[in-house]
Amino acid sequence: MRHGKYPFVIGFLFAPVALYVTFVIWPYAQAFQISMTNWRGLSAPQWVGFDNYRRLLDDGAFWKAVQHHGVLLLALPLITIAIALFFAFLLNVGGKSSGGQRQGVWGAKFYRVVFFFPQVLAVAIIAVLFQMVYRPNESGLINGVLMKFGIEPILFLVKPNLALWSIIAVLVWQAVGFYVVLFSAGMASIPGEIYEAAEMDGATKVTLFFRVTLPLLWDTLQVAWVYLGIAAFDAFAIVAVLSVDGGGPDGATTVLAMEIYRNAFVYSKYGYASAMGVALFFLTLTFAALTLRLTKRESVEY
Amino acid sequence: MSITPEHPAALDRRTVLRRAAAVGMLATPAIGLLGACATSGSDGDNEQVAGGTKSEKNPLGVKEDAAIEVVIFNGGYGEKYATDVHEPLYKKAFPKAEVKHQATQAVSTVLQPRFASGNPPEFVNNSGEKLMDFGALVADGQLQDLTELWDAPSVDDPSKKVRDTVVPGTIEAGSFNGKPFVLYYVSTVFGIWYSGKLFKDNGWAPAKNWDEFMALLTNIKAKGITPYGYAGANAAYYQWNVILTHAAKIGGTDVLKNIDNLEDGAWKQDAVKQAAAAWAEVGAKFSDKSFEGLKHTDVQLRQNQYKVAMYPSGDWLEGEQKKDTPAGFDYQLMPVPSLSASDKLPATALRATAGEGYFVSAKSKNPKGGLEYMRQMLSTAGAKGFTEVVKAPTVVTAGSEGFAFPPGVASSQAALKAAGQDVFNLYFDGWYKELDTEARTATNELMFGRINADAFVERIQKRADAIKKDSSVTKFKR
């Protein structure tokens, strides 16, 4: 039944492609167009060419945001993947083996569910939750305890050099669960024989992890890295709800999406905000292309 | 899972994951789409209704049966005053007209697309966190000129123009480059609020000059209460308002006029620097570092719990805190104390303005109806009804007479009376949102001890200069 295959495929593709073009591709194209105008959201926009981009070059807040994305881009994937790998290893192969089958630590099934909890919560709820956790006085979850012991409260979101890391901690906390599950799925597909053979040769758990699990998990790791990198370019909801003074103090936690939001919806500079959006688009694209290129390596077949 | 090397499923999983990553990459900078709402069709494809016949009852010439749509910001004042007072008044005057009512907490979210598509509602209460930028609306010709309304005979006394029934400064507050576009309806007085009960119990008195203020702060601190504080997380403008009010008292009202007009070096005027230095000291010695991480509701609640003695705000505070205020708390207003004997304005001087903005859309179907709605709002019945529902004074002089206000508003009204002619206002925050943002950030930096007064004025001046040079920003003068 080879003939009639293409009309059939096209027939199926038409609706989703049309939707995708209308609601994704077209708005993107429009954002490019708006970024070349001085549109303030109401009357017809005027064409200003690359003015908005030129202005971006001397916008301190923009560069601060880009810098923060740099920090996020390194810290978020590294920390999240490290923690998630550790947990996933414990949950899947960290226990003793029974009947030649590697087991997770005791209670693994329960932990797996618990780790996934943050993923189920809406981001805004997480941000509000952490407002309570970080609150700088006696009603804060952490500082309340500290102050009971007579320790000075830690001003998590207020100290400029601590604020961004407090935000990163929330992002990591929220992401870890998903990657534990992702890595668990990856580890489950690694054949038990390999572990068994390695163990017979006298490999310790550490060696097992670095010599067996990690190489065989490479593809999954790569995907995780791209996902987390993209998440590092977002972080809007957490910053908007959690940070002091919208990306403060004094822009210490601001991200591009926050600046876009501010320019579009506070200053009504939709053209300029779109220019920032386009810059963000290219940053994300470059990152994803680079990561996929750089991490390309022979995957191990088994 | 099978371990057959050629098993297609394993390969599939990898390819699928990789492709999924590629899709995710495309989907994420979704915020880039936000500007993507339609930019087309902006200039009204909207046909305006013809005027009606002018008469004594209908001086603006409203078409009797034309519908009007009213959008109310459902915030601190709620929507009841509109549905129970103003809309019935309009219905009474024009029984054949339909009044469509809508209330929202996010004005720009609801209305932005309607302005962009040329179909705005007649009458809008533009307020709240998500208000639409008045400056941008004016620059765009979206707002109806209110001159006709102010010159129309008032509802109660046809021999008196509407402009003569409101407190002085009302029309100026809503004017852009000398043209009235916005009706600010609620009389608002700014100052420093304290609990009458707390002060009385401890034998403290409100301070008039800086020495008294310092002594008061020291006494309160000795009691173990945080003497002064504002919320840095989202309400830093409450504090720049205090600093600038203080600057105006030190150097005269021209200090603020220069700032509003973006004059060169306006922020570097001596008065601003002195005020900033004085308040930086208060921030360093008599406040709490943790307040930078708190929202206004948090700090206001702490004041209600007698943990904070003084808090800067406008006179909406009492109504806003009604639920949390303990009995007998007794909100009282104290004007910002004077700095020295050489201050240009007396200690009683304060910032007062008309707040809560309303406008009529020039490109709506029935702008005359919108103007008439405002005229009804400004009648004695409209103003009295508003005050009775929300317990706040309006700009209509006759509306507040004989009304027993709660203690806080009563004290702010008394302070306003005591100030006499020494009442001033400032406008830059409504005209240039970016400057407001910068002032907020700089205020937090100053009050929580990261920069000094010189750096404070320096950085805001830099932003003011940048705005002055920016040709895409519409400039306003007063």
Interface residues (C-beta under 8 A of the other chain):
Chain A: V24 W26 P27 Y28 Q30 A31 I34 S35 T37 N38 W39 R40 G41 L42 S43 A44 P45 V48 Y134 R135 P136 N137 P153 L155 F156 L157 V158 P160 A188 S189 P191 E193 D219 T220 Q222 V223 V226 Y227 I230 A231 F233 D234 F236 V244 D245 G246 G248 P249 D250 G251 A257 I260 Y261 R262 A264 F265 V266 Y267 S268 K269 Y270 G271 Y272 A273 S274 G277 V278 L280 F281 T284 L285 A288 L292 S299 E301 Y302
Chain B: M1 I3 P5 A10 R13 R14 L17 R18 A20 A21 A22 G24 M25 L26 A27 T28 P29 I31 G32 L33 L34 G35 A36 T39 S42 D43 S108 Q112 F115 A116 K130 M132 D133 A136 L137 A139 D140 G141 Q142 G232 A233 N234 A236 D288 K289 S290 E292 G293 L294 K433 E434 T437 R440 T441 N444 E445 F448 R450 S472
